[in-house]
Amino acid sequence: MTMRSICFVDGDHRSDLGKCIVALPGNASPEEFLIDYASALYELDDPFWTDQNIINRGISKATYRSFKQEIDSFNESLQRMQDNKESTKGRRREFNKKLFKDNRLFFELLLKHWLHNQDNKAEIDRFYSEFRAMFKKVAPYNEIDPNMWR
């Protein structure tokens, strides 16, 4: 079987290069991954919150606290549903996607911070290496010179 495309899956799945599947960085969906990262930065009092570029865009620890209240409220309602044996299927995913969409600038800046954080170098290098290998594998099937990516 020849694969003519690359499939990207959330970080809570594994890469399978034999099937041209590459897992995104993180151990969750991109939205959940970034929500967790924001929480970690908040708890660590990371310099992200005092970066002038972040402040100039109106983002602060207070911004995160408002997200946290929304998240906590959602988690409480989800727990009530579970206690009442109601289906919660897809609710967290919908909530995270809406939070992400409604606060896109915040999450874009957060992702840029994650990408420039040296603690994440190994994970970024893994993703880059796998993506590059898959590009070179599928390029000929799509009439693309695989050497375009050196």
Backbone hydrogen bonds, N-H to C=O, Kabsch-Sander energy under -0.5 kcal/mol:
donor,donor_aa,acceptor,acceptor_aa,energy
4,R,2,T,-0.5
7,C,20,C,-2.8
8,F,6,I,-0.5
9,V,22,V,-2.1
11,G,28,A,-1.5
13,H,10,D,-1.8
16,D,21,I,-2.1
19,K,16,D,-1.7
20,C,17,L,-1.1
21,I,16,D,-2.2
22,V,7,C,-2.9
22,V,20,C,-0.5
24,L,9,V,-2.9
33,F,29,S,-3.0
34,L,30,P,-2.2
35,I,31,E,-2.2
36,D,32,E,-2.5
37,Y,33,F,-2.0
38,A,34,L,-2.6
39,S,35,I,-1.9
40,A,36,D,-2.2
41,L,37,Y,-2.5
42,Y,38,A,-2.2
43,E,39,S,-2.6
44,L,40,A,-2.2
45,D,41,L,-0.5
45,D,42,Y,-1.0
46,D,41,L,-2.5
49,W,46,D,-1.6
50,T,47,P,-1.5
51,D,47,P,-0.7
51,D,48,F,-1.0
54,I,51,D,-0.5
55,I,51,D,-2.5
56,N,52,Q,-2.9
57,R,53,N,-0.6
57,R,54,I,-0.8
58,G,55,I,-2.2
59,I,54,I,-1.9
64,Y,60,S,-1.6
65,R,61,K,-2.5
66,S,62,A,-1.8
67,F,63,T,-1.7
68,K,64,Y,-3.1
69,Q,65,R,-2.1
70,E,66,S,-1.9
71,I,67,F,-3.0
72,D,68,K,-3.1
73,S,69,Q,-2.5
74,F,70,E,-2.4
75,N,71,I,-2.8
76,E,72,D,-2.2
77,S,73,S,-2.2
78,L,74,F,-2.6
79,Q,75,N,-2.3
80,R,76,E,-2.2
81,M,77,S,-2.1
82,Q,78,L,-2.3
83,D,79,Q,-2.7
84,N,80,R,-1.9
85,K,82,Q,-1.6
86,E,81,M,-3.2
91,R,88,T,-2.0
92,R,88,T,-0.6
94,E,90,G,-2.3
95,F,91,R,-2.8
96,N,92,R,-3.0
97,K,93,R,-2.4
98,K,94,E,-2.3
99,L,95,F,-2.8
100,F,96,N,-2.5
101,K,97,K,-2.7
102,D,98,K,-2.9
103,N,99,L,-1.0
103,N,100,F,-0.5
104,R,101,K,-0.9
107,F,103,N,-2.0
108,E,104,R,-2.6
109,L,105,L,-2.5
110,L,106,F,-2.2
111,L,107,F,-2.4
112,K,108,E,-2.3
113,H,109,L,-2.1
114,W,110,L,-2.3
115,L,111,L,-2.7
116,H,112,K,-1.6
117,N,113,H,-0.6
117,N,114,W,-1.0
118,Q,116,H,-0.6
120,N,117,N,-2.2
121,K,118,Q,-1.5
124,I,120,N,-2.4
125,D,121,K,-3.0
126,R,122,A,-2.1
127,F,123,E,-2.1
128,Y,124,I,-2.8
129,S,125,D,-2.6
130,E,126,R,-2.4
131,F,127,F,-2.9
132,R,128,Y,-2.8
133,A,129,S,-2.3
134,M,130,E,-2.3
135,F,131,F,-2.5
136,K,132,R,-2.4
137,K,133,A,-1.6
138,V,134,M,-2.4
139,A,135,F,-2.3
141,Y,138,V,-0.6
142,N,138,V,-0.9
142,N,139,A,-1.4
143,E,140,P,-1.4
144,I,139,A,-2.4
148,M,145,D,-2.0
149,W,146,P,-0.9
150,R,148,M,-0.8
